[in-house]
Amino acid sequence: MLSRRSFLAGAAAAPLVSTSALRGQDAPSNKITLGFIGVGTMGRGHLGGFLGRREVEVVAVCDVVKERLDSAKETVERRYADRLKSGQYRGVRAVADFREVLAMPGLDAVVIATPDHWHAQPAILAARARKHVYCEKPLTHNVAEGRQIVTEVARAGIVFQTGSQQRSEFGGHFRRAVEYVWNGRIGKLHTVRIGVGGPAVPCNLPAEEKPEHTDWDAWLGPAPERPYNSQLCPRGVHTHFPAWRNYQEYAGGGLADMGAHHFDIAQWAMGMDAGGPLEVIPPENPRSGRGLRFTYPNGVTVIHNEFVKGPDNRDISADCVFEGTDGMILVSRSGISSRPGTILEQPLTATDRRVYPSTSHHGNWIECVRGKKEPICTAEIGHRSATICHLANIGYRLGRKLAWDARAERFTNDDAANRELSREPRAKWKLV
């Protein structure tokens, strides 16, 4: 079982390497030391981003696939060697067990970019070890995990950033959309349409021979035991996003993968960062994987992957479509538009309400760690956005209307639905 005591026991044997030359003009006390848990495609992207920041120092990398681990270690050493102009750097540890990262004395923070089913345990144990956390979205595999993360983060007093980067980046399009909705530019908001993929399905992939240097049991972690398949955990270093996202044992399908971004923006625009819907209403044909609706206390309806028709009978679609009494705003990572177009021609004024100032998600987290401030996408916000994805998946699976109590985080009078809110992990990976 995973406990703080077990991974802290060997901490004294793993000191950080002193790299004063690397620190340059920054005093050691101003450097934030980082460990990376998960260095697949997304993890390597984060690694590259943080390696470019002078105010941090990457001191550890972790993965259950040795080839990825070795590659990440080489990436760090090469980048820092180039900075030192000495051609040599040996200041990063590479380990297969994330608990060894959390046990390192002097470590300030971790970046978690594992598959979704492996977010909760490292995040919770990092909080217990008083390490700041940047964790990829969707924050959790199920609702119960999210509430536990929020509780542990609050108890530890750490700075926790959920990787909902649309709140900070992508040209500021989503930030602008939220501000225009907040300030009544489309009148009273009544409908939000979210364009993302479908719900998760049970995993039925065939067994394959496990690669020699992959710890498959550790990759499965809290998920049910099953044979290895390379679509879940690709061999060696890969550059694509693996298919584990499609399967309910590990994630929430396309609905949760990009939905954790777009439903997050919807809740932000509605002022529901700490709340949720009243009802989950699946379509007549739940197997279609589209058309599920949420109704919110403020009267807004949020619809998954179902759009209105334009004059040419084509869908008026975008990542997020906000419909109000006076018009609509369509926003995607590639841009923002409105109907009528004059809505966006009216600039916001000095008295209009503005969103949290952040144009770099990584930078905002680092700034908040250094300044002991709350970041733009806290554990609570990440949990609530992930919850919408979980509720949608449950709605599609059960195929019936569900009443949701967002305060209690329970379904009303539906025991079967409530059993879907958590999952008992395999015994060896159960938190204590």
C-alpha beads as a LAMMPS data file, in Angstrom:
LAMMPS data file: protein, C-alpha beads

432 atoms
431 bonds

1 atom types
1 bond types

-500.0 500.0 xlo xhi
-500.0 500.0 ylo yhi
-500.0 500.0 zlo zhi

Masses

1 110.0

Atoms # bond

1 1 1 0.000 0.000 0.000
2 1 1 1.097 3.553 -0.697
3 1 1 1.916 5.581 2.387
4 1 1 3.969 8.632 3.190
5 1 1 6.013 6.659 5.715
6 1 1 7.105 4.045 3.183
7 1 1 8.519 6.459 0.626
8 1 1 10.094 8.836 3.128
9 1 1 12.011 6.041 4.836
10 1 1 14.892 6.154 2.368
11 1 1 15.007 9.905 1.846
12 1 1 18.367 10.449 3.528
13 1 1 20.079 8.264 0.953
14 1 1 19.017 10.438 -1.981
15 1 1 20.473 13.964 -1.687
16 1 1 20.075 16.473 -4.477
17 1 1 23.180 17.229 -6.519
18 1 1 24.520 20.739 -5.956
19 1 1 24.671 22.706 -9.204
20 1 1 25.647 26.208 -8.171
21 1 1 27.177 26.970 -11.551
22 1 1 23.862 26.209 -13.246
23 1 1 22.029 28.630 -11.016
24 1 1 23.792 31.614 -12.556
25 1 1 22.608 34.873 -11.076
26 1 1 19.688 33.290 -9.215
27 1 1 20.407 32.532 -5.578
28 1 1 19.818 28.865 -4.630
29 1 1 16.876 29.893 -2.479
30 1 1 15.169 31.380 -5.543
31 1 1 15.424 28.237 -7.650
32 1 1 12.427 25.912 -7.612
33 1 1 13.573 22.303 -7.876
34 1 1 11.290 20.127 -9.990
35 1 1 10.673 16.419 -10.393
36 1 1 8.770 15.003 -13.365
37 1 1 6.422 12.046 -12.863
38 1 1 5.580 10.642 -16.290
39 1 1 7.672 11.597 -19.336
40 1 1 5.616 10.325 -22.241
41 1 1 4.508 12.666 -25.024
42 1 1 2.759 15.181 -22.759
43 1 1 5.370 14.920 -20.013
44 1 1 8.189 15.605 -22.472
45 1 1 6.327 18.671 -23.668
46 1 1 6.140 20.006 -20.129
47 1 1 9.762 19.057 -19.546
48 1 1 10.900 21.098 -22.520
49 1 1 8.875 24.060 -21.338
50 1 1 10.276 24.070 -17.825
51 1 1 13.841 23.437 -18.982
52 1 1 13.598 26.780 -20.730
53 1 1 12.829 28.605 -17.476
54 1 1 15.773 30.006 -15.517
55 1 1 13.843 30.150 -12.252
56 1 1 13.492 26.358 -12.027
57 1 1 15.879 23.425 -11.953
58 1 1 14.804 19.931 -13.017
59 1 1 16.425 17.455 -10.638
60 1 1 14.461 14.225 -11.203
61 1 1 12.535 12.349 -13.874
62 1 1 10.376 9.258 -13.449
63 1 1 8.694 6.773 -15.766
64 1 1 7.846 3.061 -15.829
65 1 1 9.337 2.673 -19.332
66 1 1 13.129 2.689 -19.169
67 1 1 13.651 4.034 -22.690
68 1 1 11.540 7.100 -21.905
69 1 1 13.281 7.545 -18.593
70 1 1 16.733 7.429 -20.187
71 1 1 15.641 9.801 -22.943
72 1 1 14.272 12.341 -20.456
73 1 1 17.430 12.172 -18.356
74 1 1 19.570 12.759 -21.439
75 1 1 17.360 15.693 -22.454
76 1 1 17.840 17.405 -19.097
77 1 1 21.569 16.765 -18.990
78 1 1 22.083 17.973 -22.545
79 1 1 20.095 21.178 -21.991
80 1 1 21.878 22.058 -18.774
81 1 1 25.283 21.106 -20.169
82 1 1 24.675 23.522 -23.032
83 1 1 23.768 26.233 -20.539
84 1 1 26.927 25.600 -18.518
85 1 1 28.983 25.534 -21.732
86 1 1 31.086 22.800 -20.174
87 1 1 29.637 19.965 -22.189
88 1 1 28.884 17.994 -19.021
89 1 1 26.085 17.906 -16.464
90 1 1 25.108 15.088 -14.104
91 1 1 22.572 16.636 -11.750
92 1 1 19.338 14.734 -12.470
93 1 1 18.079 11.478 -10.965
94 1 1 16.142 9.000 -13.101
95 1 1 13.903 6.561 -11.216
96 1 1 11.030 4.221 -12.036
97 1 1 9.101 4.708 -8.769
98 1 1 7.544 8.151 -8.246
99 1 1 7.782 7.697 -4.488
100 1 1 11.552 7.988 -4.796
101 1 1 11.088 11.395 -6.402
102 1 1 8.828 12.580 -3.592
103 1 1 11.356 11.368 -1.012
104 1 1 14.189 13.544 -2.332
105 1 1 15.242 16.158 0.238
106 1 1 15.293 19.647 -1.168
107 1 1 12.684 18.893 -3.835
108 1 1 10.136 21.724 -4.072
109 1 1 7.568 20.583 -6.620
110 1 1 6.488 17.939 -9.112
111 1 1 4.891 17.895 -12.546
112 1 1 2.511 14.951 -12.996
113 1 1 1.859 13.896 -16.606
114 1 1 0.897 10.249 -16.186
115 1 1 -2.189 8.595 -17.701
116 1 1 -5.395 9.828 -16.046
117 1 1 -5.850 6.793 -13.805
118 1 1 -2.434 7.560 -12.291
119 1 1 -3.026 11.226 -11.356
120 1 1 -4.589 10.870 -7.904
121 1 1 -2.015 8.791 -6.019
122 1 1 1.061 10.877 -6.921
123 1 1 -0.869 14.107 -6.373
124 1 1 -2.098 13.057 -2.935
125 1 1 1.274 11.733 -1.800
126 1 1 2.987 14.850 -3.132
127 1 1 0.631 16.988 -1.044
128 1 1 1.388 14.893 2.026
129 1 1 5.092 15.420 1.345
130 1 1 4.470 19.197 1.045
131 1 1 5.506 19.355 -2.605
132 1 1 3.788 21.833 -4.921
133 1 1 2.012 20.172 -7.838
134 1 1 1.320 20.844 -11.502
135 1 1 -0.975 18.016 -12.653
136 1 1 -2.294 17.347 -16.121
137 1 1 -5.999 17.346 -16.835
138 1 1 -8.475 15.734 -16.518
139 1 1 -7.490 15.838 -12.888
140 1 1 -8.876 12.435 -11.929
141 1 1 -10.264 9.115 -13.044
142 1 1 -13.383 9.471 -10.864
143 1 1 -15.190 11.996 -8.671
144 1 1 -14.091 10.577 -5.301
145 1 1 -10.416 10.937 -6.235
146 1 1 -10.930 14.598 -7.008
147 1 1 -12.466 15.427 -3.661
148 1 1 -9.618 13.636 -1.882
149 1 1 -7.031 15.619 -3.840
150 1 1 -8.756 18.895 -2.946
151 1 1 -8.846 17.922 0.730
152 1 1 -5.178 16.896 0.833
153 1 1 -4.045 20.028 -1.018
154 1 1 -5.930 22.282 1.396
155 1 1 -4.518 20.436 4.400
156 1 1 -0.946 20.701 3.070
157 1 1 -1.203 24.332 1.980
158 1 1 0.657 23.680 -1.285
159 1 1 0.213 25.466 -4.623
160 1 1 -1.643 23.173 -7.023
161 1 1 -2.137 23.978 -10.694
162 1 1 -4.404 21.837 -12.893
163 1 1 -3.154 21.744 -16.479
164 1 1 -6.163 23.483 -18.034
165 1 1 -3.916 25.642 -20.196
166 1 1 -6.782 27.260 -22.105
167 1 1 -7.284 29.561 -19.122
168 1 1 -3.880 31.110 -19.785
169 1 1 -2.830 30.461 -23.367
170 1 1 -3.951 29.765 -26.972
171 1 1 -3.918 33.392 -28.008
172 1 1 -6.168 34.452 -25.164
173 1 1 -9.245 33.489 -27.221
174 1 1 -10.959 31.625 -24.386
175 1 1 -10.157 34.372 -21.898
176 1 1 -11.712 36.941 -24.196
177 1 1 -14.833 34.799 -24.701
178 1 1 -15.322 34.467 -20.946
179 1 1 -14.961 38.216 -20.432
180 1 1 -17.512 38.995 -23.142
181 1 1 -19.977 36.530 -21.625
182 1 1 -19.388 37.901 -18.119
183 1 1 -20.040 41.449 -19.282
184 1 1 -23.308 40.703 -21.054
185 1 1 -22.146 41.206 -24.632
186 1 1 -24.401 38.375 -25.823
187 1 1 -27.210 39.277 -23.435
188 1 1 -28.361 36.638 -20.969
189 1 1 -26.498 33.366 -21.462
190 1 1 -28.863 30.415 -21.897
191 1 1 -26.966 27.648 -23.763
192 1 1 -23.376 26.436 -24.055
193 1 1 -22.418 23.844 -26.661
194 1 1 -19.213 21.855 -26.273
195 1 1 -17.596 20.132 -29.254
196 1 1 -15.493 17.186 -28.088
197 1 1 -15.291 13.423 -28.657
198 1 1 -17.407 10.656 -27.250
199 1 1 -17.475 8.781 -23.921
200 1 1 -15.066 6.052 -22.867
201 1 1 -15.675 2.387 -23.617
202 1 1 -14.506 -0.823 -21.881
203 1 1 -11.038 -1.922 -22.965
204 1 1 -11.056 -5.001 -25.211
205 1 1 -7.545 -4.817 -26.655
206 1 1 -5.773 -8.159 -27.209
207 1 1 -2.761 -9.327 -25.206
208 1 1 0.712 -8.641 -26.579
209 1 1 4.193 -9.567 -25.466
210 1 1 5.413 -7.099 -22.859
211 1 1 8.636 -5.197 -23.659
212 1 1 11.593 -6.090 -21.486
213 1 1 12.107 -2.643 -19.989
214 1 1 8.473 -1.750 -19.235
215 1 1 7.035 -2.203 -15.739
216 1 1 3.527 -3.081 -16.891
217 1 1 2.187 -3.788 -13.405
218 1 1 3.265 -0.320 -12.303
219 1 1 1.694 1.234 -15.426
220 1 1 -1.626 -0.412 -14.533
221 1 1 -1.276 0.739 -10.949
222 1 1 -4.745 1.117 -9.395
223 1 1 -6.513 -0.065 -12.572
224 1 1 -7.753 -3.658 -12.966
225 1 1 -5.145 -6.220 -13.954
226 1 1 -4.996 -7.115 -17.655
227 1 1 -2.370 -8.165 -20.250
228 1 1 -0.039 -5.669 -21.878
229 1 1 -1.030 -3.892 -25.082
230 1 1 1.117 -1.338 -26.882
231 1 1 -1.868 0.884 -27.700
232 1 1 -2.133 1.573 -23.977
233 1 1 1.573 1.838 -23.205
234 1 1 3.633 2.214 -26.405
235 1 1 7.038 0.636 -26.647
236 1 1 9.987 2.903 -25.994
237 1 1 9.938 6.610 -26.803
238 1 1 6.891 7.603 -28.851
239 1 1 5.573 10.882 -30.268
240 1 1 1.819 10.211 -30.403
241 1 1 -0.921 10.291 -27.771
242 1 1 -1.667 6.679 -26.769
243 1 1 -5.132 5.129 -26.930
244 1 1 -5.550 4.629 -23.157
245 1 1 -7.625 7.825 -23.321
246 1 1 -10.393 5.849 -25.058
247 1 1 -10.952 3.276 -22.318
248 1 1 -12.927 3.681 -19.117
249 1 1 -10.466 1.667 -17.026
250 1 1 -7.891 4.452 -17.517
251 1 1 -9.676 7.600 -18.692
252 1 1 -12.917 9.166 -19.876
253 1 1 -12.665 9.018 -23.660
254 1 1 -12.451 12.034 -25.927
255 1 1 -15.277 13.481 -23.870
256 1 1 -12.939 13.856 -20.879
257 1 1 -9.660 14.356 -22.726
258 1 1 -10.539 17.610 -24.497
259 1 1 -13.745 17.981 -22.496
260 1 1 -11.690 18.729 -19.410
261 1 1 -10.491 21.809 -21.313
262 1 1 -13.741 22.946 -22.887
263 1 1 -16.184 22.144 -20.070
264 1 1 -13.712 23.982 -17.855
265 1 1 -14.143 27.120 -19.969
266 1 1 -17.934 26.677 -19.897
267 1 1 -18.012 26.507 -16.110
268 1 1 -15.633 29.472 -15.870
269 1 1 -17.914 31.572 -18.073
270 1 1 -20.970 30.531 -16.041
271 1 1 -19.305 31.357 -12.724
272 1 1 -19.550 27.715 -11.670
273 1 1 -15.904 26.988 -10.785
274 1 1 -16.989 25.682 -7.379
275 1 1 -20.325 24.216 -8.427
276 1 1 -21.973 21.975 -10.957
277 1 1 -25.214 21.018 -12.694
278 1 1 -28.561 20.012 -11.264
279 1 1 -29.369 17.354 -13.853
280 1 1 -27.630 15.044 -16.282
281 1 1 -29.903 14.220 -19.219
282 1 1 -28.648 11.656 -21.770
283 1 1 -30.034 11.620 -25.332
284 1 1 -32.742 9.200 -26.441
285 1 1 -30.003 7.036 -27.910
286 1 1 -27.134 7.066 -25.375
287 1 1 -25.022 4.868 -27.673
288 1 1 -24.765 7.780 -30.073
289 1 1 -22.262 9.366 -27.679
290 1 1 -23.562 12.862 -28.369
291 1 1 -26.380 15.138 -27.266
292 1 1 -26.139 14.693 -23.488
293 1 1 -27.335 17.791 -21.598
294 1 1 -26.637 19.374 -18.251
295 1 1 -29.004 21.852 -16.638
296 1 1 -27.520 24.345 -14.177
297 1 1 -29.031 26.258 -11.247
298 1 1 -28.739 29.532 -13.190
299 1 1 -30.952 28.156 -15.975
300 1 1 -28.146 27.535 -18.473
301 1 1 -28.117 24.308 -20.478
302 1 1 -24.769 22.800 -21.482
303 1 1 -24.899 20.386 -24.412
304 1 1 -22.261 17.876 -25.483
305 1 1 -21.492 17.704 -29.191
306 1 1 -24.789 18.916 -30.625
307 1 1 -24.905 22.188 -32.550
308 1 1 -27.423 24.551 -34.098
309 1 1 -27.729 24.810 -37.872
310 1 1 -26.691 27.881 -39.833
311 1 1 -28.430 29.331 -42.907
312 1 1 -26.602 26.772 -45.086
313 1 1 -27.907 23.920 -42.868
314 1 1 -24.409 23.215 -41.568
315 1 1 -23.515 22.981 -37.906
316 1 1 -22.405 26.220 -36.311
317 1 1 -19.671 24.563 -34.270
318 1 1 -16.582 25.372 -32.254
319 1 1 -14.832 24.083 -29.166
320 1 1 -17.223 26.229 -27.104
321 1 1 -20.326 28.033 -28.366
322 1 1 -21.996 30.496 -25.985
323 1 1 -25.569 31.410 -26.913
324 1 1 -27.321 34.377 -25.339
325 1 1 -30.446 36.409 -25.872
326 1 1 -28.530 38.936 -28.020
327 1 1 -26.158 36.715 -29.981
328 1 1 -23.488 34.051 -29.726
329 1 1 -19.736 33.711 -29.318
330 1 1 -17.836 30.821 -30.909
331 1 1 -14.364 30.103 -29.576
332 1 1 -11.724 27.506 -30.392
333 1 1 -7.984 27.268 -29.940
334 1 1 -7.578 28.700 -33.429
335 1 1 -9.721 31.790 -32.942
336 1 1 -12.890 33.531 -31.789
337 1 1 -15.890 34.905 -33.667
338 1 1 -19.399 36.124 -32.935
339 1 1 -22.858 36.327 -34.457
340 1 1 -23.538 39.101 -35.162
341 1 1 -19.930 40.038 -35.825
342 1 1 -20.414 43.452 -34.235
343 1 1 -20.328 41.860 -30.747
344 1 1 -16.554 41.461 -30.780
345 1 1 -16.077 44.867 -32.375
346 1 1 -17.147 46.498 -29.126
347 1 1 -14.066 46.671 -26.872
348 1 1 -14.283 46.021 -23.168
349 1 1 -14.122 49.103 -20.991
350 1 1 -12.129 49.946 -17.898
351 1 1 -15.134 49.142 -15.714
352 1 1 -15.825 45.726 -17.242
353 1 1 -15.044 42.586 -15.289
354 1 1 -11.798 40.855 -16.297
355 1 1 -10.457 37.335 -15.866
356 1 1 -7.512 36.323 -13.674
357 1 1 -4.325 37.740 -15.286
358 1 1 -2.323 34.803 -16.667
359 1 1 -0.736 34.384 -20.082
360 1 1 1.536 31.425 -19.219
361 1 1 0.165 28.421 -17.358
362 1 1 3.617 27.199 -16.330
363 1 1 4.672 30.728 -15.458
364 1 1 1.573 31.363 -13.381
365 1 1 2.231 28.237 -11.317
366 1 1 5.875 29.142 -10.727
367 1 1 4.934 32.714 -9.817
368 1 1 2.368 31.438 -7.330
369 1 1 4.793 28.939 -5.796
370 1 1 7.303 31.728 -5.267
371 1 1 4.705 34.206 -4.030
372 1 1 2.537 31.723 -2.100
373 1 1 -0.537 32.739 -4.092
374 1 1 -3.489 30.878 -5.584
375 1 1 -2.996 29.908 -9.260
376 1 1 -5.499 30.322 -12.049
377 1 1 -6.656 26.679 -12.037
378 1 1 -6.667 25.275 -8.512
379 1 1 -7.315 21.698 -7.438
380 1 1 -10.938 22.610 -6.695
381 1 1 -11.445 24.049 -10.187
382 1 1 -9.711 21.084 -11.818
383 1 1 -11.821 18.676 -9.779
384 1 1 -15.079 20.395 -10.714
385 1 1 -14.210 20.444 -14.418
386 1 1 -13.218 16.765 -14.362
387 1 1 -16.451 15.991 -12.510
388 1 1 -18.520 17.247 -15.455
389 1 1 -16.699 14.767 -17.691
390 1 1 -17.273 11.945 -15.198
391 1 1 -20.980 12.807 -14.922
392 1 1 -21.343 12.791 -18.696
393 1 1 -19.699 9.382 -18.964
394 1 1 -21.970 8.029 -16.230
395 1 1 -25.012 9.499 -17.972
396 1 1 -24.130 7.825 -21.254
397 1 1 -23.405 4.493 -19.529
398 1 1 -26.622 4.390 -17.502
399 1 1 -28.815 6.017 -20.148
400 1 1 -31.226 7.703 -17.756
401 1 1 -31.847 11.150 -16.340
402 1 1 -29.866 11.778 -13.156
403 1 1 -30.286 14.400 -10.447
404 1 1 -26.974 15.744 -9.119
405 1 1 -26.280 17.446 -5.791
406 1 1 -23.137 19.464 -6.518
407 1 1 -22.632 20.405 -2.866
408 1 1 -22.748 16.808 -1.580
409 1 1 -21.233 15.453 -4.828
410 1 1 -23.787 12.673 -4.931
411 1 1 -26.665 11.640 -7.152
412 1 1 -30.082 11.961 -5.576
413 1 1 -31.781 8.620 -4.865
414 1 1 -29.765 6.590 -7.360
415 1 1 -27.524 4.037 -5.696
416 1 1 -26.315 2.538 -8.970
417 1 1 -25.186 5.937 -10.227
418 1 1 -23.446 6.700 -6.935
419 1 1 -21.438 3.505 -7.230
420 1 1 -19.952 4.987 -10.418
421 1 1 -18.393 7.881 -8.475
422 1 1 -15.431 5.894 -7.171
423 1 1 -13.393 2.789 -7.866
424 1 1 -11.637 0.441 -5.481
425 1 1 -7.977 0.310 -6.576
426 1 1 -5.959 -2.872 -6.643
427 1 1 -4.833 -3.652 -3.101
428 1 1 -1.123 -2.998 -3.642
429 1 1 -1.859 0.519 -4.935
430 1 1 -4.410 1.543 -2.366
431 1 1 -3.672 4.743 -0.465
432 1 1 -3.612 4.589 3.339

Bonds

1 1 1 2
2 1 2 3
3 1 3 4
4 1 4 5
5 1 5 6
6 1 6 7
7 1 7 8
8 1 8 9
9 1 9 10
10 1 10 11
11 1 11 12
12 1 12 13
13 1 13 14
14 1 14 15
15 1 15 16
16 1 16 17
17 1 17 18
18 1 18 19
19 1 19 20
20 1 20 21
21 1 21 22
22 1 22 23
23 1 23 24
24 1 24 25
25 1 25 26
26 1 26 27
27 1 27 28
28 1 28 29
29 1 29 30
30 1 30 31
31 1 31 32
32 1 32 33
33 1 33 34
34 1 34 35
35 1 35 36
36 1 36 37
37 1 37 38
38 1 38 39
39 1 39 40
40 1 40 41
41 1 41 42
42 1 42 43
43 1 43 44
44 1 44 45
45 1 45 46
46 1 46 47
47 1 47 48
48 1 48 49
49 1 49 50
50 1 50 51
51 1 51 52
52 1 52 53
53 1 53 54
54 1 54 55
55 1 55 56
56 1 56 57
57 1 57 58
58 1 58 59
59 1 59 60
60 1 60 61
61 1 61 62
62 1 62 63
63 1 63 64
64 1 64 65
65 1 65 66
66 1 66 67
67 1 67 68
68 1 68 69
69 1 69 70
70 1 70 71
71 1 71 72
72 1 72 73
73 1 73 74
74 1 74 75
75 1 75 76
76 1 76 77
77 1 77 78
78 1 78 79
79 1 79 80
80 1 80 81
81 1 81 82
82 1 82 83
83 1 83 84
84 1 84 85
85 1 85 86
86 1 86 87
87 1 87 88
88 1 88 89
89 1 89 90
90 1 90 91
91 1 91 92
92 1 92 93
93 1 93 94
94 1 94 95
95 1 95 96
96 1 96 97
97 1 97 98
98 1 98 99
99 1 99 100
100 1 100 101
101 1 101 102
102 1 102 103
103 1 103 104
104 1 104 105
105 1 105 106
106 1 106 107
107 1 107 108
108 1 108 109
109 1 109 110
110 1 110 111
111 1 111 112
112 1 112 113
113 1 113 114
114 1 114 115
115 1 115 116
116 1 116 117
117 1 117 118
118 1 118 119
119 1 119 120
120 1 120 121
121 1 121 122
122 1 122 123
123 1 123 124
124 1 124 125
125 1 125 126
126 1 126 127
127 1 127 128
128 1 128 129
129 1 129 130
130 1 130 131
131 1 131 132
132 1 132 133
133 1 133 134
134 1 134 135
135 1 135 136
136 1 136 137
137 1 137 138
138 1 138 139
139 1 139 140
140 1 140 141
141 1 141 142
142 1 142 143
143 1 143 144
144 1 144 145
145 1 145 146
146 1 146 147
147 1 147 148
148 1 148 149
149 1 149 150
150 1 150 151
151 1 151 152
152 1 152 153
153 1 153 154
154 1 154 155
155 1 155 156
156 1 156 157
157 1 157 158
158 1 158 159
159 1 159 160
160 1 160 161
161 1 161 162
162 1 162 163
163 1 163 164
164 1 164 165
165 1 165 166
166 1 166 167
167 1 167 168
168 1 168 169
169 1 169 170
170 1 170 171
171 1 171 172
172 1 172 173
173 1 173 174
174 1 174 175
175 1 175 176
176 1 176 177
177 1 177 178
178 1 178 179
179 1 179 180
180 1 180 181
181 1 181 182
182 1 182 183
183 1 183 184
184 1 184 185
185 1 185 186
186 1 186 187
187 1 187 188
188 1 188 189
189 1 189 190
190 1 190 191
191 1 191 192
192 1 192 193
193 1 193 194
194 1 194 195
195 1 195 196
196 1 196 197
197 1 197 198
198 1 198 199
199 1 199 200
200 1 200 201
201 1 201 202
202 1 202 203
203 1 203 204
204 1 204 205
205 1 205 206
206 1 206 207
207 1 207 208
208 1 208 209
209 1 209 210
210 1 210 211
211 1 211 212
212 1 212 213
213 1 213 214
214 1 214 215
215 1 215 216
216 1 216 217
217 1 217 218
218 1 218 219
219 1 219 220
220 1 220 221
221 1 221 222
222 1 222 223
223 1 223 224
224 1 224 225
225 1 225 226
226 1 226 227
227 1 227 228
228 1 228 229
229 1 229 230
230 1 230 231
231 1 231 232
232 1 232 233
233 1 233 234
234 1 234 235
235 1 235 236
236 1 236 237
237 1 237 238
238 1 238 239
239 1 239 240
240 1 240 241
241 1 241 242
242 1 242 243
243 1 243 244
244 1 244 245
245 1 245 246
246 1 246 247
247 1 247 248
248 1 248 249
249 1 249 250
250 1 250 251
251 1 251 252
252 1 252 253
253 1 253 254
254 1 254 255
255 1 255 256
256 1 256 257
257 1 257 258
258 1 258 259
259 1 259 260
260 1 260 261
261 1 261 262
262 1 262 263
263 1 263 264
264 1 264 265
265 1 265 266
266 1 266 267
267 1 267 268
268 1 268 269
269 1 269 270
270 1 270 271
271 1 271 272
272 1 272 273
273 1 273 274
274 1 274 275
275 1 275 276
276 1 276 277
277 1 277 278
278 1 278 279
279 1 279 280
280 1 280 281
281 1 281 282
282 1 282 283
283 1 283 284
284 1 284 285
285 1 285 286
286 1 286 287
287 1 287 288
288 1 288 289
289 1 289 290
290 1 290 291
291 1 291 292
292 1 292 293
293 1 293 294
294 1 294 295
295 1 295 296
296 1 296 297
297 1 297 298
298 1 298 299
299 1 299 300
300 1 300 301
301 1 301 302
302 1 302 303
303 1 303 304
304 1 304 305
305 1 305 306
306 1 306 307
307 1 307 308
308 1 308 309
309 1 309 310
310 1 310 311
311 1 311 312
312 1 312 313
313 1 313 314
314 1 314 315
315 1 315 316
316 1 316 317
317 1 317 318
318 1 318 319
319 1 319 320
320 1 320 321
321 1 321 322
322 1 322 323
323 1 323 324
324 1 324 325
325 1 325 326
326 1 326 327
327 1 327 328
328 1 328 329
329 1 329 330
330 1 330 331
331 1 331 332
332 1 332 333
333 1 333 334
334 1 334 335
335 1 335 336
336 1 336 337
337 1 337 338
338 1 338 339
339 1 339 340
340 1 340 341
341 1 341 342
342 1 342 343
343 1 343 344
344 1 344 345
345 1 345 346
346 1 346 347
347 1 347 348
348 1 348 349
349 1 349 350
350 1 350 351
351 1 351 352
352 1 352 353
353 1 353 354
354 1 354 355
355 1 355 356
356 1 356 357
357 1 357 358
358 1 358 359
359 1 359 360
360 1 360 361
361 1 361 362
362 1 362 363
363 1 363 364
364 1 364 365
365 1 365 366
366 1 366 367
367 1 367 368
368 1 368 369
369 1 369 370
370 1 370 371
371 1 371 372
372 1 372 373
373 1 373 374
374 1 374 375
375 1 375 376
376 1 376 377
377 1 377 378
378 1 378 379
379 1 379 380
380 1 380 381
381 1 381 382
382 1 382 383
383 1 383 384
384 1 384 385
385 1 385 386
386 1 386 387
387 1 387 388
388 1 388 389
389 1 389 390
390 1 390 391
391 1 391 392
392 1 392 393
393 1 393 394
394 1 394 395
395 1 395 396
396 1 396 397
397 1 397 398
398 1 398 399
399 1 399 400
400 1 400 401
401 1 401 402
402 1 402 403
403 1 403 404
404 1 404 405
405 1 405 406
406 1 406 407
407 1 407 408
408 1 408 409
409 1 409 410
410 1 410 411
411 1 411 412
412 1 412 413
413 1 413 414
414 1 414 415
415 1 415 416
416 1 416 417
417 1 417 418
418 1 418 419
419 1 419 420
420 1 420 421
421 1 421 422
422 1 422 423
423 1 423 424
424 1 424 425
425 1 425 426
426 1 426 427
427 1 427 428
428 1 428 429
429 1 429 430
430 1 430 431
431 1 431 432
